[in-house]
Amino acid sequence: MKGTIKFYNSNDGYGFIFSADTNKDYYFNITEWKSEILSNAGQKVEFSEFKNKKSLGVNLTSLSNF
């Protein structure tokens, strides 16, 4: 999925991504980044949603210029 960072707290390492495709907000934690530096609100990202027995979350896969 593609989305836009709606909010990011760099001190605590968490934020929310808004996806226009699903019209939903998704929570993320900085531990889910795979080697790219996160910027501020408005940054475009690609991500995938996952679900396990304990939680629902997202894996951020890339910063995009789309």
mmJSON file of the N, C-alpha and C atoms, coordinates in Angstrom:
{"data_MODEL":{"atom_site":{
"group_PDB":["ATOM","ATOM","ATOM","ATOM","ATOM","ATOM","ATOM","ATOM","ATOM","ATOM","ATOM","ATOM","ATOM","ATOM","ATOM","ATOM","ATOM","ATOM","ATOM","ATOM","ATOM","ATOM","ATOM","ATOM","ATOM","ATOM","ATOM","ATOM","ATOM","ATOM","ATOM","ATOM","ATOM","ATOM","ATOM","ATOM","ATOM","ATOM","ATOM","ATOM","ATOM","ATOM","ATOM","ATOM","ATOM","ATOM","ATOM","ATOM","ATOM","ATOM","ATOM","ATOM","ATOM","ATOM","ATOM","ATOM","ATOM","ATOM","ATOM","ATOM","ATOM","ATOM","ATOM","ATOM","ATOM","ATOM","ATOM","ATOM","ATOM","ATOM","ATOM","ATOM","ATOM","ATOM","ATOM","ATOM","ATOM","ATOM","ATOM","ATOM","ATOM","ATOM","ATOM","ATOM","ATOM","ATOM","ATOM","ATOM","ATOM","ATOM","ATOM","ATOM","ATOM","ATOM","ATOM","ATOM","ATOM","ATOM","ATOM","ATOM","ATOM","ATOM","ATOM","ATOM","ATOM","ATOM","ATOM","ATOM","ATOM","ATOM","ATOM","ATOM","ATOM","ATOM","ATOM","ATOM","ATOM","ATOM","ATOM","ATOM","ATOM","ATOM","ATOM","ATOM","ATOM","ATOM","ATOM","ATOM","ATOM","ATOM","ATOM","ATOM","ATOM","ATOM","ATOM","ATOM","ATOM","ATOM","ATOM","ATOM","ATOM","ATOM","ATOM","ATOM","ATOM","ATOM","ATOM","ATOM","ATOM","ATOM","ATOM","ATOM","ATOM","ATOM","ATOM","ATOM","ATOM","ATOM","ATOM","ATOM","ATOM","ATOM","ATOM","ATOM","ATOM","ATOM","ATOM","ATOM","ATOM","ATOM","ATOM","ATOM","ATOM","ATOM","ATOM","ATOM","ATOM","ATOM","ATOM","ATOM","ATOM","ATOM","ATOM","ATOM","ATOM","ATOM","ATOM","ATOM","ATOM","ATOM","ATOM","ATOM","ATOM","ATOM","ATOM","ATOM","ATOM","ATOM"],
"id":[1,2,3,4,5,6,7,8,9,10,11,12,13,14,15,16,17,18,19,20,21,22,23,24,25,26,27,28,29,30,31,32,33,34,35,36,37,38,39,40,41,42,43,44,45,46,47,48,49,50,51,52,53,54,55,56,57,58,59,60,61,62,63,64,65,66,67,68,69,70,71,72,73,74,75,76,77,78,79,80,81,82,83,84,85,86,87,88,89,90,91,92,93,94,95,96,97,98,99,100,101,102,103,104,105,106,107,108,109,110,111,112,113,114,115,116,117,118,119,120,121,122,123,124,125,126,127,128,129,130,131,132,133,134,135,136,137,138,139,140,141,142,143,144,145,146,147,148,149,150,151,152,153,154,155,156,157,158,159,160,161,162,163,164,165,166,167,168,169,170,171,172,173,174,175,176,177,178,179,180,181,182,183,184,185,186,187,188,189,190,191,192,193,194,195,196,197,198],
"type_symbol":["N","C","C","N","C","C","N","C","C","N","C","C","N","C","C","N","C","C","N","C","C","N","C","C","N","C","C","N","C","C","N","C","C","N","C","C","N","C","C","N","C","C","N","C","C","N","C","C","N","C","C","N","C","C","N","C","C","N","C","C","N","C","C","N","C","C","N","C","C","N","C","C","N","C","C","N","C","C","N","C","C","N","C","C","N","C","C","N","C","C","N","C","C","N","C","C","N","C","C","N","C","C","N","C","C","N","C","C","N","C","C","N","C","C","N","C","C","N","C","C","N","C","C","N","C","C","N","C","C","N","C","C","N","C","C","N","C","C","N","C","C","N","C","C","N","C","C","N","C","C","N","C","C","N","C","C","N","C","C","N","C","C","N","C","C","N","C","C","N","C","C","N","C","C","N","C","C","N","C","C","N","C","C","N","C","C","N","C","C","N","C","C","N","C","C","N","C","C"],
"label_atom_id":["N","CA","C","N","CA","C","N","CA","C","N","CA","C","N","CA","C","N","CA","C","N","CA","C","N","CA","C","N","CA","C","N","CA","C","N","CA","C","N","CA","C","N","CA","C","N","CA","C","N","CA","C","N","CA","C","N","CA","C","N","CA","C","N","CA","C","N","CA","C","N","CA","C","N","CA","C","N","CA","C","N","CA","C","N","CA","C","N","CA","C","N","CA","C","N","CA","C","N","CA","C","N","CA","C","N","CA","C","N","CA","C","N","CA","C","N","CA","C","N","CA","C","N","CA","C","N","CA","C","N","CA","C","N","CA","C","N","CA","C","N","CA","C","N","CA","C","N","CA","C","N","CA","C","N","CA","C","N","CA","C","N","CA","C","N","CA","C","N","CA","C","N","CA","C","N","CA","C","N","CA","C","N","CA","C","N","CA","C","N","CA","C","N","CA","C","N","CA","C","N","CA","C","N","CA","C","N","CA","C","N","CA","C","N","CA","C","N","CA","C","N","CA","C","N","CA","C","N","CA","C"],
"label_alt_id":[null,null,null,null,null,null,null,null,null,null,null,null,null,null,null,null,null,null,null,null,null,null,null,null,null,null,null,null,null,null,null,null,null,null,null,null,null,null,null,null,null,null,null,null,null,null,null,null,null,null,null,null,null,null,null,null,null,null,null,null,null,null,null,null,null,null,null,null,null,null,null,null,null,null,null,null,null,null,null,null,null,null,null,null,null,null,null,null,null,null,null,null,null,null,null,null,null,null,null,null,null,null,null,null,null,null,null,null,null,null,null,null,null,null,null,null,null,null,null,null,null,null,null,null,null,null,null,null,null,null,null,null,null,null,null,null,null,null,null,null,null,null,null,null,null,null,null,null,null,null,null,null,null,null,null,null,null,null,null,null,null,null,null,null,null,null,null,null,null,null,null,null,null,null,null,null,null,null,null,null,null,null,null,null,null,null,null,null,null,null,null,null,null,null,null,null,null,null],
"label_comp_id":["MET","MET","MET","LYS","LYS","LYS","GLY","GLY","GLY","THR","THR","THR","ILE","ILE","ILE","LYS","LYS","LYS","PHE","PHE","PHE","TYR","TYR","TYR","ASN","ASN","ASN","SER","SER","SER","ASN","ASN","ASN","ASP","ASP","ASP","GLY","GLY","GLY","TYR","TYR","TYR","GLY","GLY","GLY","PHE","PHE","PHE","ILE","ILE","ILE","PHE","PHE","PHE","SER","SER","SER","ALA","ALA","ALA","ASP","ASP","ASP","THR","THR","THR","ASN","ASN","ASN","LYS","LYS","LYS","ASP","ASP","ASP","TYR","TYR","TYR","TYR","TYR","TYR","PHE","PHE","PHE","ASN","ASN","ASN","ILE","ILE","ILE","THR","THR","THR","GLU","GLU","GLU","TRP","TRP","TRP","LYS","LYS","LYS","SER","SER","SER","GLU","GLU","GLU","ILE","ILE","ILE","LEU","LEU","LEU","SER","SER","SER","ASN","ASN","ASN","ALA","ALA","ALA","GLY","GLY","GLY","GLN","GLN","GLN","LYS","LYS","LYS","VAL","VAL","VAL","GLU","GLU","GLU","PHE","PHE","PHE","SER","SER","SER","GLU","GLU","GLU","PHE","PHE","PHE","LYS","LYS","LYS","ASN","ASN","ASN","LYS","LYS","LYS","LYS","LYS","LYS","SER","SER","SER","LEU","LEU","LEU","GLY","GLY","GLY","VAL","VAL","VAL","ASN","ASN","ASN","LEU","LEU","LEU","THR","THR","THR","SER","SER","SER","LEU","LEU","LEU","SER","SER","SER","ASN","ASN","ASN","PHE","PHE","PHE"],
"label_asym_id":["A","A","A","A","A","A","A","A","A","A","A","A","A","A","A","A","A","A","A","A","A","A","A","A","A","A","A","A","A","A","A","A","A","A","A","A","A","A","A","A","A","A","A","A","A","A","A","A","A","A","A","A","A","A","A","A","A","A","A","A","A","A","A","A","A","A","A","A","A","A","A","A","A","A","A","A","A","A","A","A","A","A","A","A","A","A","A","A","A","A","A","A","A","A","A","A","A","A","A","A","A","A","A","A","A","A","A","A","A","A","A","A","A","A","A","A","A","A","A","A","A","A","A","A","A","A","A","A","A","A","A","A","A","A","A","A","A","A","A","A","A","A","A","A","A","A","A","A","A","A","A","A","A","A","A","A","A","A","A","A","A","A","A","A","A","A","A","A","A","A","A","A","A","A","A","A","A","A","A","A","A","A","A","A","A","A","A","A","A","A","A","A","A","A","A","A","A","A"],
"label_entity_id":["1","1","1","1","1","1","1","1","1","1","1","1","1","1","1","1","1","1","1","1","1","1","1","1","1","1","1","1","1","1","1","1","1","1","1","1","1","1","1","1","1","1","1","1","1","1","1","1","1","1","1","1","1","1","1","1","1","1","1","1","1","1","1","1","1","1","1","1","1","1","1","1","1","1","1","1","1","1","1","1","1","1","1","1","1","1","1","1","1","1","1","1","1","1","1","1","1","1","1","1","1","1","1","1","1","1","1","1","1","1","1","1","1","1","1","1","1","1","1","1","1","1","1","1","1","1","1","1","1","1","1","1","1","1","1","1","1","1","1","1","1","1","1","1","1","1","1","1","1","1","1","1","1","1","1","1","1","1","1","1","1","1","1","1","1","1","1","1","1","1","1","1","1","1","1","1","1","1","1","1","1","1","1","1","1","1","1","1","1","1","1","1","1","1","1","1","1","1"],
"label_seq_id":[1,1,1,2,2,2,3,3,3,4,4,4,5,5,5,6,6,6,7,7,7,8,8,8,9,9,9,10,10,10,11,11,11,12,12,12,13,13,13,14,14,14,15,15,15,16,16,16,17,17,17,18,18,18,19,19,19,20,20,20,21,21,21,22,22,22,23,23,23,24,24,24,25,25,25,26,26,26,27,27,27,28,28,28,29,29,29,30,30,30,31,31,31,32,32,32,33,33,33,34,34,34,35,35,35,36,36,36,37,37,37,38,38,38,39,39,39,40,40,40,41,41,41,42,42,42,43,43,43,44,44,44,45,45,45,46,46,46,47,47,47,48,48,48,49,49,49,50,50,50,51,51,51,52,52,52,53,53,53,54,54,54,55,55,55,56,56,56,57,57,57,58,58,58,59,59,59,60,60,60,61,61,61,62,62,62,63,63,63,64,64,64,65,65,65,66,66,66],
"pdbx_PDB_ins_code":[null,null,null,null,null,null,null,null,null,null,null,null,null,null,null,null,null,null,null,null,null,null,null,null,null,null,null,null,null,null,null,null,null,null,null,null,null,null,null,null,null,null,null,null,null,null,null,null,null,null,null,null,null,null,null,null,null,null,null,null,null,null,null,null,null,null,null,null,null,null,null,null,null,null,null,null,null,null,null,null,null,null,null,null,null,null,null,null,null,null,null,null,null,null,null,null,null,null,null,null,null,null,null,null,null,null,null,null,null,null,null,null,null,null,null,null,null,null,null,null,null,null,null,null,null,null,null,null,null,null,null,null,null,null,null,null,null,null,null,null,null,null,null,null,null,null,null,null,null,null,null,null,null,null,null,null,null,null,null,null,null,null,null,null,null,null,null,null,null,null,null,null,null,null,null,null,null,null,null,null,null,null,null,null,null,null,null,null,null,null,null,null,null,null,null,null,null,null],
"Cartn_x":[0.834,0.0,0.885,0.307,0.993,0.267,1.023,0.413,1.277,0.788,1.468,1.581,2.771,2.936,2.094,1.17,0.246,0.847,1.535,2.148,3.349,4.44,5.602,6.234,6.427,7.085,8.484,9.484,10.854,11.451,10.987,11.505,11.077,9.838,9.314,9.325,9.567,9.724,8.453,7.339,6.107,5.36,4.39,3.595,2.417,1.784,0.622,0.762,0.343,0.322,-1.131,-1.472,-2.813,-2.748,-3.634,-3.731,-5.016,-4.893,-6.078,-6.811,-6.095,-6.716,-7.763,-7.454,-8.367,-9.091,-8.652,-9.2,-9.052,-7.896,-7.613,-6.257,-6.088,-4.792,-4.171,-2.852,-2.115,-1.002,-0.911,0.134,1.427,2.572,3.861,4.819,5.828,6.871,8.196,9.126,10.405,11.158,10.919,11.6,11.214,10.173,9.744,10.478,11.32,12.084,13.186,13.506,14.544,15.731,16.255,17.48,17.288,16.121,15.952,15.592,15.965,15.695,14.325,13.549,12.2,12.223,11.408,11.32,10.016,9.491,8.331,7.009,5.946,4.611,4.591,3.839,3.761,4.641,5.567,6.458,5.644,5.869,5.191,5.94,5.193,5.794,5.023,5.677,5.029,5.086,4.017,3.965,3.026,3.157,2.243,1.689,0.462,-0.209,0.016,0.189,0.304,-0.569,-0.892,-1.716,-1.167,-0.979,-0.604,-1.544,-1.259,-2.172,-2.342,-1.31,-1.346,-1.637,-1.329,-1.453,-1.675,-1.963,-2.1,-1.121,-0.359,0.632,1.005,2.073,2.543,4.044,4.495,5.908,6.153,6.979,7.315,8.399,8.19,9.15,9.988,9.483,10.321,9.748,10.644,10.24,10.108,9.049,8.796,8.595,8.864,8.609,7.459,6.297,5.118,4.102],
"Cartn_y":[-1.173,0.0,1.244,2.323,3.606,4.507,5.37,6.277,7.492,8.333,9.564,9.595,9.936,10.038,11.213,10.903,11.904,12.574,11.784,12.266,11.387,12.006,11.232,11.901,11.153,11.628,11.036,11.836,11.33,10.986,11.631,11.316,9.935,9.578,8.286,7.226,7.628,6.677,6.03,6.76,6.196,7.241,6.772,7.7,7.012,7.75,7.24,7.536,6.579,6.715,6.735,7.646,7.663,7.064,6.118,5.52,5.991,6.691,7.143,5.96,4.868,3.675,3.07,3.025,2.415,3.445,4.701,5.8,5.505,4.898,4.524,5.044,5.215,5.517,4.223,4.111,2.934,3.382,2.75,3.027,2.355,3.018,2.363,2.756,1.921,2.134,2.14,2.935,3.097,1.775,0.795,-0.497,-1.213,-0.731,-1.359,-0.824,0.216,0.749,-0.211,-0.238,-1.153,-0.394,0.607,1.295,2.654,3.202,4.53,5.496,6.755,7.766,8.366,8.415,8.939,10.455,11.106,12.553,12.947,14.075,14.637,14.241,14.743,14.54,14.99,14.275,14.569,13.674,12.951,12.04,10.888,10.575,9.453,8.162,7.103,5.809,4.677,3.544,2.298,1.392,0.632,-0.214,-1.384,-2.376,-3.513,-3.73,-4.163,-4.422,-5.88,-6.139,-7.521,-7.731,-8.97,-9.331,-10.625,-10.63,-11.874,-12.098,-13.067,-13.404,-12.275,-11.436,-10.401,-9.001,-8.724,-7.336,-7.195,-5.977,-5.572,-4.433,-4.437,-3.392,-3.245,-2.479,-2.269,-2.475,-2.906,-2.956,-1.873,-0.884,0.172,-0.372,-0.226,-0.816,0.198,1.41,2.385,3.793,4.748,6.129,6.307,6.927,7.022,8.46,8.7,9.998,9.871,9.543,9.395,10.437],
"Cartn_z":[0.0,0.0,0.0,-0.44,-0.398,0.579,1.235,2.186,2.444,3.339,3.718,5.236,5.733,7.174,7.661,8.54,9.08,10.312,11.12,12.353,12.654,13.152,13.573,14.781,15.861,17.064,17.085,16.74,16.637,18.004,19.061,20.4,20.873,20.594,21.036,19.946,18.697,17.604,17.09,17.111,16.578,15.762,14.986,14.201,13.548,12.651,11.938,10.451,9.639,8.185,7.75,6.859,6.287,4.89,4.602,3.271,2.611,1.501,0.767,0.143,-0.128,-0.716,0.212,1.502,2.465,3.325,3.243,4.043,5.544,5.914,7.296,7.721,9.034,9.631,10.141,10.003,10.463,11.404,12.558,13.533,13.094,13.328,13.107,14.214,14.392,15.378,14.641,15.077,14.376,14.225,15.073,14.948,13.656,12.987,11.748,10.522,10.669,9.53,9.154,7.882,7.392,6.825,7.451,7.074,6.415,6.416,5.849,6.964,6.766,7.777,7.53,8.575,8.495,8.597,7.799,7.893,8.57,8.221,8.908,8.269,8.866,8.32,6.869,6.063,4.638,3.785,4.41,3.674,3.093,1.838,1.175,1.49,1.771,2.102,1.445,1.343,0.955,2.176,2.408,3.59,3.349,4.199,4.155,5.558,5.62,6.894,7.278,8.567,9.014,10.243,10.476,11.617,12.204,13.519,14.175,15.364,16.195,17.29,18.299,18.449,19.47,18.944,17.686,17.248,15.753,15.378,13.986,13.787,12.734,12.525,11.075,10.833,9.465,9.391,8.238,7.908,6.872,7.219,6.278,5.361,4.058,3.127,2.396,2.156,1.47,1.543,1.397,1.197,-0.299,-0.733,-2.169,-2.603,-3.842,-4.448,-5.416,-4.907,-5.779,-5.457],
"occupancy":[1.0,1.0,1.0,1.0,1.0,1.0,1.0,1.0,1.0,1.0,1.0,1.0,1.0,1.0,1.0,1.0,1.0,1.0,1.0,1.0,1.0,1.0,1.0,1.0,1.0,1.0,1.0,1.0,1.0,1.0,1.0,1.0,1.0,1.0,1.0,1.0,1.0,1.0,1.0,1.0,1.0,1.0,1.0,1.0,1.0,1.0,1.0,1.0,1.0,1.0,1.0,1.0,1.0,1.0,1.0,1.0,1.0,1.0,1.0,1.0,1.0,1.0,1.0,1.0,1.0,1.0,1.0,1.0,1.0,1.0,1.0,1.0,1.0,1.0,1.0,1.0,1.0,1.0,1.0,1.0,1.0,1.0,1.0,1.0,1.0,1.0,1.0,1.0,1.0,1.0,1.0,1.0,1.0,1.0,1.0,1.0,1.0,1.0,1.0,1.0,1.0,1.0,1.0,1.0,1.0,1.0,1.0,1.0,1.0,1.0,1.0,1.0,1.0,1.0,1.0,1.0,1.0,1.0,1.0,1.0,1.0,1.0,1.0,1.0,1.0,1.0,1.0,1.0,1.0,1.0,1.0,1.0,1.0,1.0,1.0,1.0,1.0,1.0,1.0,1.0,1.0,1.0,1.0,1.0,1.0,1.0,1.0,1.0,1.0,1.0,1.0,1.0,1.0,1.0,1.0,1.0,1.0,1.0,1.0,1.0,1.0,1.0,1.0,1.0,1.0,1.0,1.0,1.0,1.0,1.0,1.0,1.0,1.0,1.0,1.0,1.0,1.0,1.0,1.0,1.0,1.0,1.0,1.0,1.0,1.0,1.0,1.0,1.0,1.0,1.0,1.0,1.0,1.0,1.0,1.0,1.0,1.0,1.0],
"B_iso_or_equiv":[0.0,0.0,0.0,0.0,0.0,0.0,0.0,0.0,0.0,0.0,0.0,0.0,0.0,0.0,0.0,0.0,0.0,0.0,0.0,0.0,0.0,0.0,0.0,0.0,0.0,0.0,0.0,0.0,0.0,0.0,0.0,0.0,0.0,0.0,0.0,0.0,0.0,0.0,0.0,0.0,0.0,0.0,0.0,0.0,0.0,0.0,0.0,0.0,0.0,0.0,0.0,0.0,0.0,0.0,0.0,0.0,0.0,0.0,0.0,0.0,0.0,0.0,0.0,0.0,0.0,0.0,0.0,0.0,0.0,0.0,0.0,0.0,0.0,0.0,0.0,0.0,0.0,0.0,0.0,0.0,0.0,0.0,0.0,0.0,0.0,0.0,0.0,0.0,0.0,0.0,0.0,0.0,0.0,0.0,0.0,0.0,0.0,0.0,0.0,0.0,0.0,0.0,0.0,0.0,0.0,0.0,0.0,0.0,0.0,0.0,0.0,0.0,0.0,0.0,0.0,0.0,0.0,0.0,0.0,0.0,0.0,0.0,0.0,0.0,0.0,0.0,0.0,0.0,0.0,0.0,0.0,0.0,0.0,0.0,0.0,0.0,0.0,0.0,0.0,0.0,0.0,0.0,0.0,0.0,0.0,0.0,0.0,0.0,0.0,0.0,0.0,0.0,0.0,0.0,0.0,0.0,0.0,0.0,0.0,0.0,0.0,0.0,0.0,0.0,0.0,0.0,0.0,0.0,0.0,0.0,0.0,0.0,0.0,0.0,0.0,0.0,0.0,0.0,0.0,0.0,0.0,0.0,0.0,0.0,0.0,0.0,0.0,0.0,0.0,0.0,0.0,0.0,0.0,0.0,0.0,0.0,0.0,0.0],
"pdbx_formal_charge":[null,null,null,null,null,null,null,null,null,null,null,null,null,null,null,null,null,null,null,null,null,null,null,null,null,null,null,null,null,null,null,null,null,null,null,null,null,null,null,null,null,null,null,null,null,null,null,null,null,null,null,null,null,null,null,null,null,null,null,null,null,null,null,null,null,null,null,null,null,null,null,null,null,null,null,null,null,null,null,null,null,null,null,null,null,null,null,null,null,null,null,null,null,null,null,null,null,null,null,null,null,null,null,null,null,null,null,null,null,null,null,null,null,null,null,null,null,null,null,null,null,null,null,null,null,null,null,null,null,null,null,null,null,null,null,null,null,null,null,null,null,null,null,null,null,null,null,null,null,null,null,null,null,null,null,null,null,null,null,null,null,null,null,null,null,null,null,null,null,null,null,null,null,null,null,null,null,null,null,null,null,null,null,null,null,null,null,null,null,null,null,null,null,null,null,null,null,null],
"auth_seq_id":[1,1,1,2,2,2,3,3,3,4,4,4,5,5,5,6,6,6,7,7,7,8,8,8,9,9,9,10,10,10,11,11,11,12,12,12,13,13,13,14,14,14,15,15,15,16,16,16,17,17,17,18,18,18,19,19,19,20,20,20,21,21,21,22,22,22,23,23,23,24,24,24,25,25,25,26,26,26,27,27,27,28,28,28,29,29,29,30,30,30,31,31,31,32,32,32,33,33,33,34,34,34,35,35,35,36,36,36,37,37,37,38,38,38,39,39,39,40,40,40,41,41,41,42,42,42,43,43,43,44,44,44,45,45,45,46,46,46,47,47,47,48,48,48,49,49,49,50,50,50,51,51,51,52,52,52,53,53,53,54,54,54,55,55,55,56,56,56,57,57,57,58,58,58,59,59,59,60,60,60,61,61,61,62,62,62,63,63,63,64,64,64,65,65,65,66,66,66],
"auth_comp_id":["MET","MET","MET","LYS","LYS","LYS","GLY","GLY","GLY","THR","THR","THR","ILE","ILE","ILE","LYS","LYS","LYS","PHE","PHE","PHE","TYR","TYR","TYR","ASN","ASN","ASN","SER","SER","SER","ASN","ASN","ASN","ASP","ASP","ASP","GLY","GLY","GLY","TYR","TYR","TYR","GLY","GLY","GLY","PHE","PHE","PHE","ILE","ILE","ILE","PHE","PHE","PHE","SER","SER","SER","ALA","ALA","ALA","ASP","ASP","ASP","THR","THR","THR","ASN","ASN","ASN","LYS","LYS","LYS","ASP","ASP","ASP","TYR","TYR","TYR","TYR","TYR","TYR","PHE","PHE","PHE","ASN","ASN","ASN","ILE","ILE","ILE","THR","THR","THR","GLU","GLU","GLU","TRP","TRP","TRP","LYS","LYS","LYS","SER","SER","SER","GLU","GLU","GLU","ILE","ILE","ILE","LEU","LEU","LEU","SER","SER","SER","ASN","ASN","ASN","ALA","ALA","ALA","GLY","GLY","GLY","GLN","GLN","GLN","LYS","LYS","LYS","VAL","VAL","VAL","GLU","GLU","GLU","PHE","PHE","PHE","SER","SER","SER","GLU","GLU","GLU","PHE","PHE","PHE","LYS","LYS","LYS","ASN","ASN","ASN","LYS","LYS","LYS","LYS","LYS","LYS","SER","SER","SER","LEU","LEU","LEU","GLY","GLY","GLY","VAL","VAL","VAL","ASN","ASN","ASN","LEU","LEU","LEU","THR","THR","THR","SER","SER","SER","LEU","LEU","LEU","SER","SER","SER","ASN","ASN","ASN","PHE","PHE","PHE"],
"auth_asym_id":["A","A","A","A","A","A","A","A","A","A","A","A","A","A","A","A","A","A","A","A","A","A","A","A","A","A","A","A","A","A","A","A","A","A","A","A","A","A","A","A","A","A","A","A","A","A","A","A","A","A","A","A","A","A","A","A","A","A","A","A","A","A","A","A","A","A","A","A","A","A","A","A","A","A","A","A","A","A","A","A","A","A","A","A","A","A","A","A","A","A","A","A","A","A","A","A","A","A","A","A","A","A","A","A","A","A","A","A","A","A","A","A","A","A","A","A","A","A","A","A","A","A","A","A","A","A","A","A","A","A","A","A","A","A","A","A","A","A","A","A","A","A","A","A","A","A","A","A","A","A","A","A","A","A","A","A","A","A","A","A","A","A","A","A","A","A","A","A","A","A","A","A","A","A","A","A","A","A","A","A","A","A","A","A","A","A","A","A","A","A","A","A","A","A","A","A","A","A"],
"auth_atom_id":["N","CA","C","N","CA","C","N","CA","C","N","CA","C","N","CA","C","N","CA","C","N","CA","C","N","CA","C","N","CA","C","N","CA","C","N","CA","C","N","CA","C","N","CA","C","N","CA","C","N","CA","C","N","CA","C","N","CA","C","N","CA","C","N","CA","C","N","CA","C","N","CA","C","N","CA","C","N","CA","C","N","CA","C","N","CA","C","N","CA","C","N","CA","C","N","CA","C","N","CA","C","N","CA","C","N","CA","C","N","CA","C","N","CA","C","N","CA","C","N","CA","C","N","CA","C","N","CA","C","N","CA","C","N","CA","C","N","CA","C","N","CA","C","N","CA","C","N","CA","C","N","CA","C","N","CA","C","N","CA","C","N","CA","C","N","CA","C","N","CA","C","N","CA","C","N","CA","C","N","CA","C","N","CA","C","N","CA","C","N","CA","C","N","CA","C","N","CA","C","N","CA","C","N","CA","C","N","CA","C","N","CA","C","N","CA","C","N","CA","C","N","CA","C","N","CA","C","N","CA","C"],
"pdbx_PDB_model_num":[1,1,1,1,1,1,1,1,1,1,1,1,1,1,1,1,1,1,1,1,1,1,1,1,1,1,1,1,1,1,1,1,1,1,1,1,1,1,1,1,1,1,1,1,1,1,1,1,1,1,1,1,1,1,1,1,1,1,1,1,1,1,1,1,1,1,1,1,1,1,1,1,1,1,1,1,1,1,1,1,1,1,1,1,1,1,1,1,1,1,1,1,1,1,1,1,1,1,1,1,1,1,1,1,1,1,1,1,1,1,1,1,1,1,1,1,1,1,1,1,1,1,1,1,1,1,1,1,1,1,1,1,1,1,1,1,1,1,1,1,1,1,1,1,1,1,1,1,1,1,1,1,1,1,1,1,1,1,1,1,1,1,1,1,1,1,1,1,1,1,1,1,1,1,1,1,1,1,1,1,1,1,1,1,1,1,1,1,1,1,1,1,1,1,1,1,1,1]
}}}
